[in-house]
Amino acid sequence: MELDERIITRAIIESELTALLDCIETDVAIVGGGPSGLAAASFLGEAGLAVTLIEKKLSVGGGMWGGGMMFPRIVVQESARRLLDHFRIHYHAYTEGYYVAGAVEAVSKLTSAACDAGVEFLTLMTVEDVMIRSENRLSGLVVNWTPVGIAGLHVDPLTLWCRYTIDATGHDASVARIVGKKTDQVFVKGEGFMWAEKAESMIISHTKEIFPGLIVAGMAANAVFGETRMGPVFGGMLLSGEHAASLVLRELGTR
Ligand code: 48F
């Protein structure tokens, strides 16, 4: 059989457009494909919700790929060890309560779990604005292709509608900042200095609905509340993603 480029081109365009059309209205939009976003996506997808994960870069994984200072290893503490097991990420105990995993494996397994859970990934797409509609609720996202922004092109964006949004954009807290600029109901304090113990112990209580329809997770949650940063210990990111998913499920239920 000879390969026909016309079929290859049609297969790609038609499949992607079909998937994209399904994303116009989704249960949960997750902005940011770092560890917290991937964990949340996977739990929500497993629960049967329609989940779209929007990531501005070419690949998901966020700050997890680089481990600590480009040593591709991450540390996870005891409280999150069960999530390493859940995602079948191999690890070894470095000393009591500190587990070390490979960054590449961790990103790969989280991504794989989200794929298996049916999450739709929109990569190279940036959330640049939000829609706030009835009952003062975040009802959807305004998106554009990332290269449009990089090239400085004047191209209007399109919209994706969702019942819940999770801002998992890391240190930027991009979605929370947009809402903060356009309403007086959200204020992003910005993250504090490095203090892993404090940052990791506070992240779950900061993972919450900060505006109707908008939940912050991962480093974005700590950034919103002016909490300290934690560096390459990743347990809090996974736990925060799991907690964000549970908050959505409490409201929307499973399918
Ligand atoms: O930064 P990131 O990995 O977020 P996280 O899940 O994890 C933080 C850790 O990696 C690390 C840390 C742990 O100790 O502090 O930094 O909180 O991933 C955030 C993702 O969001 C994307 C960005 O490219 C990255 O992959 N992102 C940011 N803004 C936007 C976005 C946007 N406006 N639209 C789409 N994606």
Residues whose N, C-alpha, C, O or C-beta is under 5 A from the ligand:
A	BS01	48F	V31 G32 G33 G34 P35 S36 G37 I54 E55 K56 K57 G61 G62 G63 M64 M125 T126 V127 A168 T169 G170 H171 D172 S174 A217 G218 M219 A220 M230 G231 P232 V233 F234 M237
